[in-house]
Amino acid sequence: MNSKQLVEAFNTCFLSSFNTCLIGGADEPLYRPADESSSAVIYFRLDYPSSALHEISHWCIAGQKRRELEDYGYWYEPDSRNAQAQGEFEAVEVKPQAVECILHWVAGLAFRVSVDNLAMPDYDPQHFERAVKVQVGKYLISNLPKRALIFSKHLLAQRCPDLIFEEFLQQCYENYCR
């Protein structure tokens, strides 16, 4: 799926029910909550499908209170993080990146974890990749967050209407963990 298809799918699923829309073309990703005159907006970087899916993942996990705050009120430190700050970043990114992984699968796109830190070019993300895989497995056992489940099922139904959602995810997970 391309970014235009993701925007259309997201807005079909959530514009009326959650007053939230997805818009590409931004220089940097940003979530802007709704106000009296406009819907909430998830901006993603340029026209990158992976950026869209990453930002959607954060939105799918954010609770009602977080969705009332710009960028959900999350802490973010740019890619000059030291090892301690990188660990803190990864701790809060495990769940969103696990959702993002599943969204990539159902959209027919390749997924790879992002440590989002160019200041550590020799950094080995294997422990973070394992943590994301473990979280994906937990989601498959105990279900995705509700909005992630809705969007995942919608994307897969658009792309491959004859596939059984749970079987598809299980097959993807088995391939991912090899």
Legacy VTK file of the C-alpha trace (Angstrom):
# vtk DataFile Version 3.0
C-alpha trace
ASCII
DATASET POLYDATA
POINTS 178 float
0.000 0.000 0.000
1.159 3.509 -0.665
0.721 6.548 1.546
-2.359 7.778 -0.344
-4.104 4.439 0.238
-3.154 4.531 3.931
-4.566 8.051 4.298
-7.829 7.019 2.639
-8.079 3.868 4.778
-7.335 5.698 8.027
-9.784 8.499 7.296
-12.455 5.963 6.349
-11.964 4.145 9.642
-11.531 7.051 12.043
-12.494 10.483 10.742
-16.151 10.219 11.710
-15.783 7.879 14.676
-12.766 9.558 16.337
-12.726 12.974 14.632
-9.138 12.251 13.574
-7.542 12.394 10.145
-4.183 11.408 8.694
-2.221 13.841 6.525
1.108 13.302 4.787
3.645 15.731 3.435
4.925 17.056 6.757
8.579 17.892 7.328
8.291 16.240 10.745
5.620 13.983 12.245
3.190 15.615 14.664
-0.102 14.846 16.361
-2.395 17.836 16.847
-5.475 17.267 19.001
-8.921 18.352 17.904
-10.290 21.705 18.926
-13.651 23.447 18.504
-13.034 24.161 14.828
-10.969 21.235 13.526
-10.437 17.509 13.731
-7.409 15.964 15.364
-4.626 15.453 12.828
-1.833 12.926 12.598
0.836 14.373 10.336
3.417 12.002 8.903
6.697 12.663 7.197
6.573 13.450 3.491
4.815 10.565 1.730
6.510 7.702 3.537
4.118 4.823 4.317
6.348 3.678 7.184
6.152 7.118 8.779
2.360 7.021 8.455
2.161 3.586 10.067
4.504 4.591 12.878
2.461 7.675 13.714
-0.798 5.718 13.461
0.662 3.192 15.910
1.249 5.883 18.510
-2.317 7.108 18.027
-3.696 3.571 18.365
-2.022 3.184 21.743
-2.661 6.656 23.148
-5.549 6.843 25.591
-8.199 9.565 25.629
-6.186 11.932 27.855
-3.056 11.553 25.706
-5.079 12.258 22.561
-5.998 15.642 24.056
-2.308 16.680 24.138
-0.064 17.742 21.266
2.152 14.790 20.349
0.270 12.938 23.103
2.441 14.715 25.679
5.217 12.202 25.040
8.845 12.886 25.767
11.106 12.902 22.775
14.810 13.487 22.545
16.334 13.773 19.078
18.903 11.373 17.748
21.772 12.630 19.873
20.768 10.269 22.681
23.387 8.565 24.835
23.065 4.882 25.794
20.860 5.606 28.845
18.514 7.896 26.917
18.444 5.351 24.082
17.302 2.694 26.553
14.523 4.990 27.786
13.488 5.698 24.199
13.319 1.999 23.369
11.320 1.217 26.517
8.532 3.551 25.393
8.798 2.502 21.724
8.336 -1.270 22.165
4.534 -1.235 22.083
4.115 1.305 19.275
6.694 -0.464 17.140
5.010 -3.813 17.767
1.725 -2.322 16.525
3.615 -0.740 13.639
5.074 -4.128 12.733
1.610 -5.654 12.455
0.327 -2.684 10.458
3.223 -3.126 8.041
2.346 -6.796 7.571
-1.322 -6.168 6.822
-0.389 -3.318 4.458
1.987 -5.658 2.610
5.081 -3.677 3.584
8.412 -4.736 5.057
9.028 -3.766 8.679
12.212 -3.070 10.545
12.584 -1.583 13.991
13.799 1.977 14.259
16.210 3.019 16.973
15.888 6.570 15.596
19.391 7.584 16.625
21.892 8.531 13.943
24.379 9.561 16.636
25.040 5.875 17.385
25.905 4.404 13.959
27.441 1.220 15.404
24.561 0.584 17.787
23.314 -3.015 17.807
19.492 -3.027 17.975
19.160 -6.822 18.477
17.861 -6.562 22.054
15.287 -3.985 20.944
14.261 -6.156 17.989
13.757 -9.087 20.385
11.643 -6.918 22.693
9.449 -5.844 19.768
9.038 -9.484 18.657
8.019 -10.477 22.180
5.451 -7.661 22.280
4.058 -8.664 18.877
3.602 -12.180 20.279
1.781 -10.772 23.307
-0.545 -8.803 21.049
-1.320 -11.930 19.045
-2.255 -13.776 22.238
-4.163 -11.021 24.047
-5.302 -8.863 21.101
-4.154 -5.580 19.728
-5.383 -2.286 21.136
-8.899 -1.726 19.779
-8.098 0.965 17.184
-5.065 -0.988 15.959
-7.253 -4.059 15.540
-9.896 -2.109 13.606
-7.318 -0.563 11.297
-5.370 -3.804 10.818
-8.467 -5.722 9.833
-9.540 -2.939 7.491
-6.152 -2.806 5.739
-5.947 -6.566 5.286
-9.525 -6.749 4.017
-8.730 -4.075 1.433
-5.551 -5.761 0.305
-6.437 -9.454 0.616
-10.159 -9.905 1.310
-9.986 -13.718 1.179
-7.423 -14.082 3.984
-8.390 -14.934 7.545
-6.950 -12.179 9.741
-5.758 -14.312 12.682
-4.189 -16.953 10.423
-2.439 -14.282 8.366
-0.952 -12.655 11.481
0.197 -15.976 12.887
1.959 -16.844 9.625
3.619 -13.437 9.497
4.768 -13.805 13.106
6.257 -17.224 12.481
8.169 -15.860 9.492
9.267 -12.779 11.449
10.656 -14.803 14.344
12.774 -17.114 12.180
LINES 1 179
178 0 1 2 3 4 5 6 7 8 9 10 11 12 13 14 15 16 17 18 19 20 21 22 23 24 25 26 27 28 29 30 31 32 33 34 35 36 37 38 39 40 41 42 43 44 45 46 47 48 49 50 51 52 53 54 55 56 57 58 59 60 61 62 63 64 65 66 67 68 69 70 71 72 73 74 75 76 77 78 79 80 81 82 83 84 85 86 87 88 89 90 91 92 93 94 95 96 97 98 99 100 101 102 103 104 105 106 107 108 109 110 111 112 113 114 115 116 117 118 119 120 121 122 123 124 125 126 127 128 129 130 131 132 133 134 135 136 137 138 139 140 141 142 143 144 145 146 147 148 149 150 151 152 153 154 155 156 157 158 159 160 161 162 163 164 165 166 167 168 169 170 171 172 173 174 175 176 177
